[in-house]
């Protein structure tokens, strides 16, 4: 084998990775935003109960927990993985951290301790998922389905059949849901900061570009020398850490936490991410899209509630939204591939020295100009 072949193969792999990175930015964030504006304008014009300030605050506050979980799902889905245990992690962290900070009281450092504990515990639970997927080579859907059952069982054991009540939650934690920073609810600020941080990490750092590359073409990413195994661990740890933050926000929002907290919420988080343009096949999606998908889903549920439509119809809408979103994004993906294949390819003209016949070599005993040596 020629010494040049490995270099050429690695170069082609890197070109494939670069193509995946460029494709990562083609997400329907703008179209989704336009759709949200249109639905909001229609709702404001037709439903008096929708155009109140109270409804706006409730819509933003009520979307925060789901938005954080949708960000958690976005991180793993970008790398062609999925995490079904985010709801169980959230519920377990909610009770454990909520009861712990409740016993600590209301000291000035308790908010820092509470958030640090939630992030650490959630990250540790996410590390277990990463170990099962990367080290034991289990499919992510099977591994996280197993940990969903494990963490739910641990939640029952930790709670011991008891319940965390609102009066046991410290004031600083309960106030996160009701307080405002200026005209903006604190819940909304926390979710917006997380969206901004993840957006910067995904699009302005090598770490984020690696995630898009791995999701676009895992084999090419590995051939190009990207740390695919380490990135898998990191995404599941970050997913767990974000789920831990969502657990703390869950305590602040609801106050009462029992063994059933977080049950089934992972499906809503996945739905929000998919509606926001995060591909189940990896390599495509943004943090902003996941947040917009959460807002759109919450807005539709609010409209159905104002129209007094049953909760079962809302669940049907959620499932239909997933099917329609996946179908639309799959169609757009196929359409884009057809256009790229149909586009004429430019072939560079060969250099002049490649087309002209080689010059005749001078005869023996003559110089370059044909003069004989003397």
Secondary structure, DSSP 8 states (H G I E B T S, - for coil): --HHHHHHHHHHHHHHHHHHHHHHT---HHHHHHHHHHHHHHHHHH-GGGGSHHHHHHHHHHHHHHHHHHHHHHHHHTTT---S-HHHHHHHHHHHHHHHHHHH-S-TTHHHHHHHHHHHHHHHHHHHHHIIIIIS---HHHHHHHHHHHHHHHHHHHHTT--B-GGGS-HHHHHHHH-EETTEEHHHHHHHHHHHHHHHHHHHSHHHHHHHHHHH-HHHHHHTT--HHHHHHHHHHHHHHHHHHHHHHHHHHH--B-TTTTTTHHHHHHHHHHHTT--TTSS---HHHHHHHHHHHHHHHHHHHHTT--HHHHHHHHHHHHHHHHHHHHHHHHHHHHHHHHS--------HHHHS-------TTB-TTS-B--
